[in-house]
Amino acid sequence: MGNIVKVGMADLNVCKSPDMITTLGLGSCIGIALYDSVTKIGGLAHVMLPDSTQMKDNRNHAKFADTGIEELLKKMIAAGASRTRLVAKIAGGARMFEISSGSSIGNIGERNAQAAKKKLKELGIPLKGEDTGLNYGRTVELYAETGEFRIKSVGKPNKSI
């Protein structure tokens, strides 16, 4: 395996085979992986919130599902990926805190997952796999050589989608 590219919270990046790209500690945040199987280019965004239009300070595009996915798509194409070959996989979007059901904060993970799916659909990028919801955090790894999207959670078996 090549280098490990790390993506922080409200951040995004791309890598090429043989590298792997990872982000740690997805709670209510969503990890969105894009992959081109021919050029073996992978990208990963760690988004925190569903919608940039709801915020006054929305300069950090990677923070939001709507602008983060667009920014990641631009970086993937700039790195040599073909838009028509891209597929997506997502993970995260957990309900990390039990908050009264009327609170929108308790359900931010679900809203993040829905926003990511909506944006991928708008962009015409097929969603090939997801591991979202429930009440635990996830660390994800995208292997650019194979397109494998590995999900690790404390106390749970590793999962690949």
N, C-alpha and C positions, 0 to 999 in steps of 0.2 A: 504494500500500500504506500501511497505517496504521503503528502502533507495533510495535516488536519487543519481545516479552515474553520475558525470559530466565529459564530454570529452572536452578538449580544442582544439584549432586550431592545426593541424598537430599532432594529438594525437589519441589514440584509447583505448578501454577498453571493458570488458565484465561484464555482471551481470546475476544473477539468480532470478527467481521468489521468492518473490513478489517485487523485486526491479524494478526500472525504470532507464533507461540510457538516457541522453540527451546531446545535443550540441547546443550552441547558435550561432546565427549570421552567418548562411551559406549564403554567397553571391555567388561568383563564385565558392566557395568551394563546395564539394560534401560530404554529409553525407551518408555513406553506412552502412546499418543495416543488420546483419545476424541473423537468428533465427532458433532454433531447438524447434519444438512444443511439443516434447515428454519430453525432459529434462527441457524445459522452460528456456533455456539459450539464452541470447541475447547479441549481440556485436555491437559496433558502432565505425566507423572510420570517422574522419573529415579530408579529404584530400584536399590539396591546389593546387596541380599540377598533370598533367596527367602522366608524364613519368620520372622516376628516371634516366634513361640512358642519358637524356639530360643535367644533372647537374653534376658539379664536386663534390659539397658537398652534397652527398645523403645518409649520415649516418642515418638521421631520416626517418625510413621506413614509418612512419605514414603520412608523408608529401605528399606522392605520391600515386596515384591510384594503380599503378602496385604493388609496394611493400607493400603498406598499407593493401590492401585486403588480400595478402598472410600472412602478420603478424597477421591480425585479425583472419583469418582462423586457424592459429596455436594456438592462444590463446583460441579460441572457443573449439577446440578439446582437448586442455590441461584442460579446465574447465569441460569437460565431454560431449560436444555436439558430435553428429554423423554427419560426413561429408555428408553422403548420405541423411540425412533429412534436411540439411540446405536450407533455402530460403533467398533471398535477396530483399531488398527494398532500393531505393535511392531517395534522395531529394537534391535540391540546383542547382548548375550549372547555376546561373542566369547571365545575361549580365547586370552588374551593372553600366557600364559606356558606354556612347555613344562615340565610337572611330571610326575613319575612317575604312571603311569596309576592307581595305587591312591590317589592323593591327591584328596580332595574339593575342595581349593582350585583345582586345575587346571581343574576342570570347573564352577566356580561360574557361569560365563556360561550354560551349558546348563541348570543348575538354575534360574537366574533366569528363563530363557525358559519353561521348563516350569511354574514357579510362576505366572507371569503368565497363561499360557494356561488353567491350571486355575482360577484366580480369575475370569477373564473368563467361562469356561464356567459356573461356579457362579452368577455374577450374571446370566447369560443375555445377555451382550453379545457379538454376533458378531465374530469376528476376521476382518477383510477383507483383511489383508495383513501380511507380516512379512519382515524382512531380518535374520536372526539367525545366530549361529555364526561360523565361520571364525576368522581370527586377526588382524583389524585393527579399529581404532577407527572410530567413526562420529559424525558430528554430524547431528542431525535438525532439520527445520523443518516445522511444521504450519501451513498457510495456512488461516485460518478462513473466508475467502471461498469457497474451493473444496473444502476437505477434503484437498487434496494434502498428502501426507507425503513430504517430500524428504529423501533420505539422501545425505550427502556423506562421502567418505573420501579421504584423501591417496592420490594415485596411481591413483584409480579414477574411472570416469565417475559423474556424479551419477545417482541412481536415484530414481524416484517410485513410491510404492505407494499 
